[in-house]
Amino acid sequence: MKVIYPLLPSWLVKKKRDFIDGVKSLEKLGFKVLNRRFVTRLPSNRKKADQVHSAFLDKRVEVILAQRGGYSSIKLLPLLDFGMIRKNPKIFAGFSDLSTLLNVLYEKTGLVTLHSPMIVNFPKPPRINVLSFLNAINGFPQKNIFAGAPVRVYHHGSARGILKGGNLATLTSLMGTEWEIETAGSVLFLEDVDEELYRVDRYLTQWFLAGKFRRIKGLILGDFRGLRNREVFKILSTQMKVHFPVVHTPYIGHGKNKITLPVGAVVDLDTFRKSLTLR
């Protein structure tokens, strides 16, 4: 039985029932859940950082799982003790606004993090979500991370690299800061939700102009809810010669179905097999 510590590095969970049902669902899957108190007032950034530190220092805790996304986890970056975190490794998981912490924790500590469903996503989770999450928590006995997910190919090829990425708008906010993620040598995945096409165009064009696609090994486009995914690919393909494999799966992002991805792990992307394999 693994021990989960629900964390609040971003926004509050709006409905107490969502929090309670998420905890109960995790318990039914065999997890022991600590820190079960429902929070109604958003903690300060310092208190959020202190809770992150406490969770990493707690020897009982094996999995630190965000309650939900939203906004503001970026504000914790200058407050975190990465040296302490490196010495007390845990599974750290979440997605969306948590993309900042997932990638920076890996880059600063070498800790492989999980882009995964959060507490608010666990009430009545689809089967694919449960299977993929448990596979990740248990060390990926199923090496093909895309197992059970539909995959569409935009540009064929195969590549090996370090898996990085997450929410496009959130990661774009790191541009020009000391926390900006390194994309060279990566298999990069990106997703977003309810953004207008021109905003996604603006974000991706900024990445292109900053050279962020120049040395990547492969690209995975997740769900861009409200947009046709091929339009997202077209933003890049009309500005640059795509020389790396590109695929799309709707099971990465804010849709109901979500697979869990190991940020910082070495993976093989093979468009011919439609697989993403953990090395």
Rosetta silent file (secondary structure, phi, psi, omega in degrees, C-alpha in Angstrom):
SEQUENCE: MKVIYPLLPSWLVKKKRDFIDGVKSLEKLGFKVLNRRFVTRLPSNRKKADQVHSAFLDKRVEVILAQRGGYSSIKLLPLLDFGMIRKNPKIFAGFSDLSTLLNVLYEKTGLVTLHSPMIVNFPKPPRINVLSFLNAINGFPQKNIFAGAPVRVYHHGSARGILKGGNLATLTSLMGTEWEIETAGSVLFLEDVDEELYRVDRYLTQWFLAGKFRRIKGLILGDFRGLRNREVFKILSTQMKVHFPVVHTPYIGHGKNKITLPVGAVVDLDTFRKSLTLR
SCORE:     score description
SCORE:     0.000 S_00000001
   1 L     0.000  113.576  179.264    0.000    0.000    0.000 S_00000001
   2 L   -83.410  148.794 -177.190    1.647    3.246   -1.146 S_00000001
   3 E  -101.811  124.429 -179.783    1.117    6.422    0.864 S_00000001
   4 E  -106.771  137.560  175.379   -0.145    9.518   -0.974 S_00000001
   5 E  -115.318  106.675  176.570    0.129   13.077    0.307 S_00000001
   6 E   -68.784  131.202 -174.096   -2.344   15.459   -1.408 S_00000001
   7 E  -119.993  154.911 -178.859   -0.671   18.816   -1.955 S_00000001
   8 L  -123.655   71.231 -178.971   -2.017   22.288   -2.769 S_00000001
   9 L   -87.317   -6.299 -174.944    0.660   24.079   -4.845 S_00000001
  10 L  -125.084 -122.324 -178.879   -1.848   25.765   -7.179 S_00000001
  11 L   -89.854  168.394  175.765   -5.554   26.683   -6.803 S_00000001
  12 L   -75.064  148.759  168.116   -8.143   25.490   -4.319 S_00000001
  13 L   -73.547  127.252 -172.959  -10.456   22.599   -5.092 S_00000001
  14 L   -69.957  -42.903 -174.174  -13.816   24.318   -5.523 S_00000001
  15 L  -112.020  128.197  179.490  -16.113   21.570   -4.243 S_00000001
  16 H   -59.229  -36.541 -179.193  -15.480   19.601   -1.078 S_00000001
  17 H   -60.762  -37.741  178.513  -17.303   16.627   -2.603 S_00000001
  18 H   -63.039  -40.942  178.961  -14.745   16.470   -5.446 S_00000001
  19 H   -66.092  -48.064 -178.488  -11.914   16.308   -2.924 S_00000001
  20 H   -61.791  -44.923 -178.910  -13.630   13.684   -0.766 S_00000001
  21 H   -67.286  -35.138  177.088  -14.585   11.522   -3.750 S_00000001
  22 H   -64.597  -42.815  177.860  -11.068   11.774   -5.172 S_00000001
  23 H   -63.552  -45.141 -179.593   -9.571   10.609   -1.884 S_00000001
  24 H   -62.318  -39.589  179.564  -12.071    7.746   -1.602 S_00000001
  25 H   -63.163  -41.982  178.343  -11.342    6.635   -5.145 S_00000001
  26 H   -65.524  -37.414  178.105   -7.614    6.505   -4.421 S_00000001
  27 H   -65.826  -37.602  177.521   -8.271    4.517   -1.258 S_00000001
  28 H   -64.810  -26.100  177.869  -10.320    2.003   -3.237 S_00000001
  29 L   -82.388   -2.546  175.100   -7.269    1.582   -5.489 S_00000001
  30 L   104.190    6.139  179.497   -5.251    0.579   -2.434 S_00000001
  31 L   -88.089  150.254  168.587   -3.537    3.845   -1.480 S_00000001
  32 E   -98.687  126.039 -174.241   -3.292    5.277    2.018 S_00000001
  33 E  -109.067  120.639  174.002   -4.062    9.003    1.878 S_00000001
  34 L   -94.268  175.824  174.934   -2.574   11.460    4.369 S_00000001
  35 L    51.574   58.451 -173.888   -3.407   15.166    4.725 S_00000001
  36 L   -89.265    4.219 -177.953   -7.135   14.620    4.198 S_00000001
  37 L   -73.416  131.030  178.194   -8.231   18.058    5.418 S_00000001
  38 L   -80.785  122.646 -175.742  -10.217   20.037    2.859 S_00000001
  39 L   -92.628  130.075 -177.996   -8.658   23.498    2.488 S_00000001
  40 L  -110.197   -8.485  179.709  -11.007   26.459    1.978 S_00000001
  41 L  -129.869  127.136 -175.019   -8.496   29.329    2.032 S_00000001
  42 L   -65.691  124.747  178.577   -5.563   29.515   -0.342 S_00000001
  43 L   -67.994  161.250  174.452   -2.251   29.399    1.555 S_00000001
  44 L   -69.073  164.885  178.755    0.476   31.960    0.938 S_00000001
  45 H   -59.859  -39.656  178.714    3.275   31.063   -1.438 S_00000001
  46 H   -63.354  -42.186 -179.850    5.622   30.541    1.523 S_00000001
  47 H   -68.002  -35.331  175.749    3.160   28.183    3.211 S_00000001
  48 H   -62.382  -46.081  179.747    2.727   26.263   -0.043 S_00000001
  49 H   -63.481  -39.951  178.010    6.503   25.878   -0.346 S_00000001
  50 H   -61.688  -37.714  179.258    6.728   24.800    3.292 S_00000001
  51 H   -68.623  -37.086  174.984    4.118   22.121    2.632 S_00000001
  52 H   -59.833  -47.319  179.666    6.123   20.863   -0.349 S_00000001
  53 H   -61.160  -44.162 -179.634    9.186   20.632    1.884 S_00000001
  54 H   -61.601  -39.977 -179.436    7.238   18.859    4.650 S_00000001
  55 H   -64.972  -41.724  179.106    5.882   16.315    2.181 S_00000001
  56 H   -69.206  -31.109 -178.847    9.364   15.507    0.850 S_00000001
  57 H   -82.171  -18.936 -178.311   10.761   15.226    4.376 S_00000001
  58 L   -72.963  113.519 -174.934    7.956   12.968    5.648 S_00000001
  59 L   -68.592  -16.247  178.010    9.404    9.448    5.590 S_00000001
  60 L   -75.498  -29.357 -169.724    5.906    7.926    5.407 S_00000001
  61 L   -79.047  133.245  175.680    5.104    9.610    2.103 S_00000001
  62 L  -113.793  -30.512 -178.340    5.821    7.852   -1.195 S_00000001
  63 E  -130.255  125.137  174.005    3.670    9.858   -3.619 S_00000001
  64 E  -103.931  115.801 -172.862    3.059   13.629   -3.533 S_00000001
  65 E  -121.034  123.994  178.650   -0.044   14.327   -5.618 S_00000001
  66 E   -63.845  144.888  177.805   -1.413   17.774   -6.452 S_00000001
  67 L   -74.288  -42.363  176.580   -5.045   18.359   -5.582 S_00000001
  68 L  -164.226  173.278  176.747   -5.683   20.422   -8.723 S_00000001
  69 L   -97.717 -140.683 -178.708   -4.089   22.863  -11.156 S_00000001
  70 L   124.104  -99.690  177.108   -5.168   26.390  -12.038 S_00000001
  71 L  -163.670  150.892  166.784   -2.442   28.966  -11.510 S_00000001
  72 L   115.165   -7.053  178.531    0.349   30.042   -9.148 S_00000001
  73 H   -64.221  -22.756  177.761    2.680   27.049   -8.722 S_00000001
  74 H   -59.999  -28.712 -177.179    5.254   29.069  -10.694 S_00000001
  75 H   -71.993  -13.294 -179.786    5.535   31.376   -7.677 S_00000001
  76 H   -82.196  -19.445 -171.199    6.984   28.559   -5.573 S_00000001
  77 H   -53.936  -47.710 -179.296   10.099   28.110   -7.707 S_00000001
  78 H   -73.819   -6.949 -176.492   12.343   30.657   -5.943 S_00000001
  79 H  -100.403   -7.381 -173.576   11.162   29.373   -2.548 S_00000001
  80 L   -88.172  144.009  176.850   11.975   25.677   -2.956 S_00000001
  81 L   -95.053   91.071 -175.243   14.987   23.924   -1.448 S_00000001
  82 H   -70.209  -28.578  176.541   16.046   21.762   -4.380 S_00000001
  83 H   -63.661  -43.874  178.197   19.049   20.380   -2.507 S_00000001
  84 H   -64.801  -42.062 -179.368   16.787   18.981    0.208 S_00000001
  85 H   -62.444  -40.745  179.231   14.380   17.589   -2.380 S_00000001
  86 H   -60.280  -34.853 -178.068   17.257   15.864   -4.182 S_00000001
  87 H   -82.825  -11.852 -177.984   18.231   14.128   -0.942 S_00000001
  88 L  -130.441   63.440 -172.514   14.657   13.020   -0.183 S_00000001
  89 L   -64.727  137.882  174.350   13.281   11.711   -3.495 S_00000001
  90 L  -138.653  168.318  168.706    9.561   10.993   -3.839 S_00000001
  91 E   -78.095  122.649  177.724    7.111   10.548   -6.678 S_00000001
  92 E  -115.294  126.167 -169.733    5.762   14.035   -7.453 S_00000001
  93 E  -138.298  149.455  177.347    2.672   14.106   -9.674 S_00000001
  94 E   162.411 -173.467  175.708    0.162   16.455  -11.289 S_00000001
  95 L  -157.058 -171.568  178.857   -0.417   18.269  -14.586 S_00000001
  96 H    63.868 -117.372  179.413   -1.621   21.546  -16.126 S_00000001
  97 H   -60.447  -22.739  179.853   -0.313   24.386  -13.901 S_00000001
  98 H   -73.546   -6.009  179.664    1.952   21.820  -12.234 S_00000001
  99 H   -55.327  -33.568  177.936    3.957   21.609  -15.484 S_00000001
 100 H   -60.555  -52.167 -177.091    6.333   24.208  -14.046 S_00000001
 101 H   -67.434  -39.422 -178.907    7.178   22.099  -10.995 S_00000001
 102 H   -57.455  -46.882 -175.935    7.296   18.806  -12.901 S_00000001
 103 H   -78.571  -41.768 -178.477    9.951   20.043  -15.308 S_00000001
 104 H   -69.322  -38.255  176.456   11.955   22.257  -12.969 S_00000001
 105 H   -58.770  -42.787  177.300   12.106   19.562  -10.270 S_00000001
 106 H   -62.852  -48.392 -173.934   13.599   17.203  -12.841 S_00000001
 107 H   -68.070  -31.121 -178.069   16.083   19.757  -14.170 S_00000001
 108 H   -88.890  -24.375 -173.346   17.199   20.913  -10.716 S_00000001
 109 H  -126.257  -15.077 -174.703   17.275   17.551   -8.923 S_00000001
 110 L    81.762    3.673 -178.922   17.231   14.750  -11.510 S_00000001
 111 L   -76.900  121.344  175.010   13.942   13.536   -9.997 S_00000001
 112 L   -74.510  123.506 -177.266   11.651   11.923  -12.587 S_00000001
 113 E  -107.839  169.462 -176.924    8.176   13.379  -12.016 S_00000001
 114 E  -116.661  122.534  170.634    4.749   12.265  -13.246 S_00000001
 115 E   -84.393   99.500 -166.694    2.443   14.219  -15.555 S_00000001
 116 L  -143.709  167.192  170.946   -0.696   12.572  -14.203 S_00000001
 117 L   -57.076  155.219 -178.536   -4.302   12.994  -13.082 S_00000001
 118 L  -113.527 -177.150 -178.215   -4.758   14.852   -9.784 S_00000001
 119 H   -52.545  -44.621 -176.570   -7.098   14.463   -6.811 S_00000001
 120 H   -69.630  -12.058  179.602   -9.943   16.268   -8.624 S_00000001
 121 H   -94.736   -3.424 -174.128   -9.607   13.861  -11.565 S_00000001
 122 L   -92.401  -16.530  171.230  -10.077   10.698   -9.528 S_00000001
 123 L   -61.815  119.808 -179.625  -13.812   10.694   -8.789 S_00000001
 124 L    52.108   56.164 -177.972  -15.115    8.051  -11.243 S_00000001
 125 L   -74.206  144.199  173.654  -11.909    7.928  -13.327 S_00000001
 126 L   -60.605  154.640 -176.884  -11.944    6.202  -16.743 S_00000001
 127 H   -57.773  -40.490 -179.070  -10.241    2.804  -16.841 S_00000001
 128 H   -61.366  -36.538  179.884   -7.344    4.071  -18.980 S_00000001
 129 H   -63.543  -45.761 -178.424   -6.564    6.729  -16.354 S_00000001
 130 H   -64.884  -49.404 -177.498   -6.400    4.171  -13.555 S_00000001
 131 H   -60.878  -43.661 -177.813   -4.343    1.628  -15.503 S_00000001
 132 H   -69.782  -39.629  179.300   -1.842    4.226  -16.724 S_00000001
 133 H   -65.360  -47.636  179.930   -1.505    5.882  -13.297 S_00000001
 134 H   -64.395  -36.488  177.062   -0.992    2.585  -11.483 S_00000001
 135 H   -59.775  -43.776 -179.859    1.492    1.505  -14.141 S_00000001
 136 H   -67.853  -46.280 -178.516    3.516    4.667  -13.499 S_00000001
 137 H   -60.708  -33.240 -177.421    3.297    4.468   -9.703 S_00000001
 138 L   -92.181   15.135  173.073    4.496    0.855   -9.839 S_00000001
 139 L    89.983   17.869  176.658    7.551    1.641  -11.934 S_00000001
 140 L    59.960   58.774  171.137    6.167    1.140  -15.471 S_00000001
 141 L   -60.793  -34.399  170.360    5.983   -2.647  -15.832 S_00000001
 142 L   -86.989  107.968 -172.771    4.127   -1.797  -19.080 S_00000001
 143 L   -75.382  -25.194  179.540    6.924    0.013  -20.925 S_00000001
 144 E   -81.843  103.844 -176.902    4.748    1.396  -23.725 S_00000001
 145 L   -65.414  -26.267  178.633    3.365    4.586  -22.193 S_00000001
 146 L   -80.937    0.863 -176.615    0.924    4.955  -25.130 S_00000001
 147 L   -54.357  123.826  178.803   -0.697    1.569  -24.362 S_00000001
 148 L    87.967   -4.489 -177.842   -4.465    1.951  -24.733 S_00000001
 149 L  -105.653  140.173  174.768   -4.277    5.467  -26.188 S_00000001
 150 L   -72.005  141.191 -177.554   -5.177    6.470  -29.770 S_00000001
 151 L  -133.861  130.765  175.189   -2.237    7.920  -31.707 S_00000001
 152 E  -114.617  137.340 -177.589   -2.233    9.873  -34.970 S_00000001
 153 E   -98.116  129.443  174.963    0.991   10.430  -36.920 S_00000001
 154 E  -104.118  -30.318  176.488    1.787   13.838  -38.419 S_00000001
 155 E  -150.571  121.435 -173.143    5.418   13.154  -39.349 S_00000001
 156 L   -74.665  154.161  176.034    6.978    9.703  -39.366 S_00000001
 157 L   154.425  179.277  176.102   10.210    8.747  -37.686 S_00000001
 158 E  -136.519  148.905 -176.137   11.750    7.345  -34.536 S_00000001
 159 E  -157.388  152.891  173.447   13.685    9.113  -31.813 S_00000001
 160 E  -121.601  134.631  179.243   15.150    8.708  -28.354 S_00000001
 161 E  -168.905  179.990  177.569   15.250   11.555  -25.851 S_00000001
 162 E   -86.356  126.483 -177.367   14.359   12.837  -22.408 S_00000001
 163 E   -74.785  122.181  177.717   10.617   13.267  -22.011 S_00000001
 164 E  -140.265  161.034  174.009    9.681   16.835  -21.078 S_00000001
 165 E   137.745 -160.896 -177.601    6.685   19.095  -21.446 S_00000001
 166 E   143.631 -140.457 -176.051    3.159   19.790  -20.282 S_00000001
 167 E   -73.545  124.938 -173.634    0.838   22.760  -20.534 S_00000001
 168 H   -61.506  -50.701 -177.922    1.923   25.113  -23.316 S_00000001
 169 H   -61.624  -41.440 -178.444    0.764   28.405  -21.757 S_00000001
 170 H   -65.147  -45.905 -179.180    2.247   27.499  -18.383 S_00000001
 171 H   -70.452  -29.619  176.583    5.640   26.505  -19.768 S_00000001
 172 H   -63.399  -31.460 -179.482    5.710   29.583  -21.993 S_00000001
 173 L   -66.706  -13.977  177.283    5.522   31.688  -18.822 S_00000001
 174 L   -85.474  -11.668 -177.687    8.975   30.329  -17.881 S_00000001
 175 L   -58.597  133.636  177.620   10.568   31.818  -21.018 S_00000001
 176 L    82.237    2.065  177.195   13.278   34.339  -20.211 S_00000001
 177 L  -108.261  170.391  178.090   13.557   33.236  -16.581 S_00000001
 178 L   -70.374   -8.195 -177.788   16.206   31.114  -14.885 S_00000001
 179 L   -99.701   -0.309  179.829   13.605   28.323  -14.787 S_00000001
 180 L   -52.469  130.927 -173.540   13.102   28.149  -18.585 S_00000001
 181 L   -77.048  148.499  177.157   13.171   24.489  -19.555 S_00000001
 182 L   -88.996  121.530 -176.760   15.940   23.011  -21.718 S_00000001
 183 L  -102.702  -14.878 -179.476   14.431   21.296  -24.765 S_00000001
 184 L   -58.413  130.344  179.043   17.575   20.164  -26.604 S_00000001
 185 L    79.838   10.567 -176.057   17.652   16.370  -26.742 S_00000001
 186 E  -101.970  154.031  159.191   14.076   16.025  -25.549 S_00000001
 187 E   -95.899  111.251 -169.602   10.979   14.255  -26.726 S_00000001
 188 E   -99.120  134.440  173.040    8.653   17.166  -26.042 S_00000001
 189 E  -121.411  141.228 -176.827    4.924   16.925  -25.309 S_00000001
 190 E  -137.223  144.242  175.974    2.550   19.904  -25.249 S_00000001
 191 E  -149.052  164.356  172.978   -1.137   20.390  -24.493 S_00000001
 192 E  -160.587  175.093 -171.958   -3.512   23.238  -23.669 S_00000001
 193 E  -144.140  128.502  173.105   -7.155   23.924  -22.927 S_00000001
 194 L    55.607   34.403  174.960   -9.745   26.436  -24.145 S_00000001
 195 L   -98.357  143.510  173.524   -7.191   28.726  -25.774 S_00000001
 196 L   -67.622  151.521 -177.887   -7.979   30.640  -28.962 S_00000001
 197 H   -58.175  -38.090 -177.449   -5.978   29.523  -31.980 S_00000001
 198 H   -66.787  -28.930  177.677   -4.183   32.858  -32.223 S_00000001
 199 H   -72.027  -43.085  177.018   -2.945   32.479  -28.635 S_00000001
 200 H   -62.738  -39.896  175.982   -1.597   28.989  -29.297 S_00000001
 201 H   -58.858  -44.737 -179.701   -0.019   30.391  -32.470 S_00000001
 202 H   -62.315  -44.223  179.720    1.610   33.146  -30.409 S_00000001
 203 H   -62.582  -51.525 -175.904    2.985   30.674  -27.836 S_00000001
 204 H   -65.502  -35.936  177.625    4.344   28.229  -30.397 S_00000001
 205 H   -65.595  -37.990  175.392    5.834   31.006  -32.508 S_00000001
 206 H   -61.194  -43.564  177.596    7.637   32.296  -29.412 S_00000001
 207 H   -61.527  -42.320  179.523    9.042   28.807  -28.831 S_00000001
 208 H   -62.542  -47.507 -178.720   10.078   28.639  -32.484 S_00000001
 209 H   -66.931  -28.084  178.419   11.781   32.053  -32.412 S_00000001
 210 L   -82.423   -1.153  177.925   13.532   31.124  -29.153 S_00000001
 211 L    78.777   18.572 -174.154   14.982   28.034  -30.840 S_00000001
 212 L   -73.913  -18.137  177.929   13.105   25.632  -28.593 S_00000001
 213 L   -99.845   -3.612 -170.782   12.245   23.241  -31.447 S_00000001
 214 L   -64.581  -37.828 -173.421   15.668   23.397  -33.095 S_00000001
 215 L  -124.308   22.229  175.240   17.254   20.445  -31.280 S_00000001
 216 L   -76.082  158.109 -179.132   14.335   18.407  -30.002 S_00000001
 217 L   -94.061  -29.077 -179.059   14.214   14.719  -30.928 S_00000001
 218 E  -165.387  163.075 -177.345   10.453   14.343  -31.231 S_00000001
 219 E  -134.594  131.492  175.535    7.155   16.100  -30.552 S_00000001
 220 E  -117.201  118.824  175.848    3.921   14.808  -29.031 S_00000001
 221 E   -95.315  119.553  176.940    0.856   17.027  -29.358 S_00000001
 222 E   -85.963 -153.828 -179.119   -1.722   16.279  -26.698 S_00000001
 223 E   -78.533  131.550  171.510   -5.251   17.576  -26.487 S_00000001
 224 E  -116.904   77.848 -170.196   -5.842   21.247  -27.313 S_00000001
 225 E   -54.509  128.353 -178.691   -9.468   21.357  -26.239 S_00000001
 226 L    98.646   -8.222 -179.717  -11.527   23.609  -28.472 S_00000001
 227 L  -125.867  154.099  171.124   -9.097   23.402  -31.413 S_00000001
 228 L   -79.986  126.602 -172.195   -8.466   20.971  -34.232 S_00000001
 229 H   -61.248  -33.886 -179.253   -5.113   19.398  -33.483 S_00000001
 230 H   -64.359  -29.045  176.267   -3.936   19.499  -37.068 S_00000001
 231 H   -65.413  -34.016  178.135   -4.255   23.305  -36.954 S_00000001
 232 H   -66.975  -45.163  177.974   -1.811   23.289  -34.051 S_00000001
 233 H   -61.909  -37.162 -177.883    0.672   21.192  -36.039 S_00000001
 234 H   -62.840  -31.843  178.452    0.222   23.526  -39.028 S_00000001
 235 H   -57.335  -39.914  178.908    1.453   26.482  -36.939 S_00000001
 236 H   -80.050  -45.427 -172.304    4.845   24.789  -36.738 S_00000001
 237 H   -67.625  -18.736  176.974    4.969   23.114  -40.144 S_00000001
 238 L   -90.224   -6.544 -179.804    4.396   26.429  -41.940 S_00000001
 239 L  -112.056  -17.023 -176.481    7.289   28.102  -40.097 S_00000001
 240 L  -149.597  158.535  172.831    9.915   25.386  -40.069 S_00000001
 241 L   -81.750  116.875 -178.072   10.966   22.191  -41.769 S_00000001
 242 L   -79.716  112.762 -176.635    9.834   19.430  -39.446 S_00000001
 243 L  -111.464    6.717 -177.406   12.721   16.942  -39.268 S_00000001
 244 L  -123.050  158.247  178.520   11.591   15.029  -36.182 S_00000001
 245 L   -65.360  140.367  178.618    8.724   12.587  -35.548 S_00000001
 246 E  -133.221  128.902  176.276    5.424   14.199  -34.576 S_00000001
 247 E  -132.441  164.813  175.826    2.353   12.436  -33.202 S_00000001
 248 E  -128.539  133.022  167.046   -0.929   13.415  -31.590 S_00000001
 249 L  -134.052  130.605  179.308   -2.813   11.682  -28.811 S_00000001
 250 L   -74.560   -3.131 -176.924   -5.921   13.192  -27.189 S_00000001
 251 L   -89.918   14.745  170.664   -5.132   11.281  -23.973 S_00000001
 252 L  -118.587  118.817  178.046   -2.633   13.915  -22.822 S_00000001
 253 L   132.214 -147.922 -171.163   -4.205   17.031  -21.373 S_00000001
 254 L   -94.790    5.381  175.334   -7.495   18.238  -19.966 S_00000001
 255 L   -70.449  172.675 -178.447   -9.778   15.694  -21.614 S_00000001
 256 L   -63.896  -41.342 -179.393  -11.510   13.008  -19.593 S_00000001
 257 L   -87.906  129.536 -176.772   -9.024   10.311  -20.650 S_00000001
 258 L  -139.736  128.350  170.233   -5.472   10.828  -19.387 S_00000001
 259 L   -96.010  156.272 -179.505   -2.325    8.741  -19.584 S_00000001
 260 L   -99.399  131.265 -174.527    0.498    9.265  -17.079 S_00000001
 261 E  -119.193  137.933  179.526    3.884   10.376  -18.426 S_00000001
 262 E   -90.024  100.911  178.884    7.315   10.294  -16.697 S_00000001
 263 E   -71.087  122.205 -178.964    8.897   13.742  -17.071 S_00000001
 264 L   104.847   -9.450  179.312   12.676   13.311  -17.135 S_00000001
 265 L   -83.898  152.470  174.473   12.713    9.681  -18.250 S_00000001
 266 E   -83.417  128.471 -176.179   14.505    8.512  -21.395 S_00000001
 267 E  -133.466  158.062  171.869   11.955    7.314  -23.956 S_00000001
 268 E  -110.663  123.512  174.754   11.775    6.012  -27.513 S_00000001
 269 E  -101.865  121.769 -178.412    9.118    7.525  -29.779 S_00000001
 270 E  -126.793  108.228 -176.952    8.285    5.281  -32.756 S_00000001
 271 L   -72.486  -26.493 -178.387    5.612    6.575  -35.117 S_00000001
 272 L   -71.372  -34.968  176.261    5.486    3.330  -37.115 S_00000001
 273 L   -93.464   -7.612 -175.204    4.534    1.344  -34.011 S_00000001
 274 L    53.497   48.222 -175.639    2.669    4.333  -32.524 S_00000001
 275 E  -126.993  152.223  171.256    4.540    3.704  -29.300 S_00000001
 276 E  -128.129  104.748 -168.468    6.312    5.707  -26.619 S_00000001
 277 E  -108.823  129.337  176.679    8.566    3.267  -24.811 S_00000001
 278 E   -73.127  131.576  178.985   10.342    3.806  -21.504 S_00000001
 279 L   -82.424    0.000    0.000   14.014    2.886  -21.668 S_00000001
